[in-house]
Amino acid sequence: MVQLRRHRRPLAVVGLAVAALVVVLTAKALDADDSVADPCRPPSAAPPAEIALMPAGLSFDQIGTVTRVRRDDRNLMVQAFTTKPLDEVTVLIQDAVIAAGYRPAGMDNEGFEAEVFFNSGSYAAGQARVGQYGCEGRWDIDLVLLNRDAVPTGTTPTTTTP
């Protein structure tokens, strides 16, 4: 019986060592997960090649950081973020888009999100949406503008009458 107790002791020590190792490895794994990108950490700025896609006169220098710019045949899409107050940023966006040759067409500010609308000639030409999507103190901006070069000049929009 004494011999049986001697064999249990080393097994118990090995069991405790394995349990301690599992706890340490689990703690390290959880710590590694904490180092994964924080969703509220400011995103990286868009590369210069993307910024170059923006139309002449359109600058977000006074607004915030542009994080992505895409362009297709008909639209320009700009994503950005700012830490400026919502009321201020909507006016700054309007000024920036006007400087690029678009006309203001209205604004809707609900205090927790806002939209700014634009025209180009007789066309509805875009919208900026500003919202706070889970990151306190940071406003995300999604701007979509009609590529003015894609709008045929001298054409009149068609209207239908009932």
C-alpha positions, 0 to 999 in steps of 0.5 A, a space after each residue: 500500500 505504501 508503494 501505491 501511494 508513492 506512485 500516485 504522488 508523482 502522477 499528481 505532481 505531473 498532473 499539476 504541472 500539466 494544469 499549470 502549463 495549460 493555464 499559462 498557455 491559455 493566458 498567453 493565447 488570450 493575451 494574443 487575442 487582445 493584441 488583435 486590431 482594436 476595431 476602434 483603433 484609427 484605420 490607416 490612411 489611404 495610399 497616395 494612389 487612391 487619394 489621386 482618384 479624388 476630383 480636383 478641388 476635393 480635399 479632406 485636409 480640414 475634415 479628417 483622414 481618408 481611409 479608402 478611395 474607389 472610382 468606377 465608371 459612374 461614381 467616386 466613393 470616399 471613406 474617411 473618419 474624423 474626431 470633429 463634432 458632427 455639426 462641424 464636419 457636415 459643414 466641412 464636407 459640404 465646403 469640400 465638395 463645393 470646392 470640387 465643383 458640386 452644388 449643395 442640395 440639402 442636409 439632414 442632421 439628426 444628432 447621431 448621424 447626418 447626410 449631406 446631399 449634392 447636385 451637379 447641373 440638373 443631376 442628383 450627384 451624391 451624398 455623404 453619410 456621417 455616423 458614429 458606428 460603435 467608436 465613441 468620439 469618432 465619426 465615420 464618413 461615406 461619400 459617394 459622388 457621381 463622376 461628373 465626367 460620366 454625365 453627358 453634357 448638354 443633355 436634359 434629364 428625362 421626366 415622365 408625366 402621369 
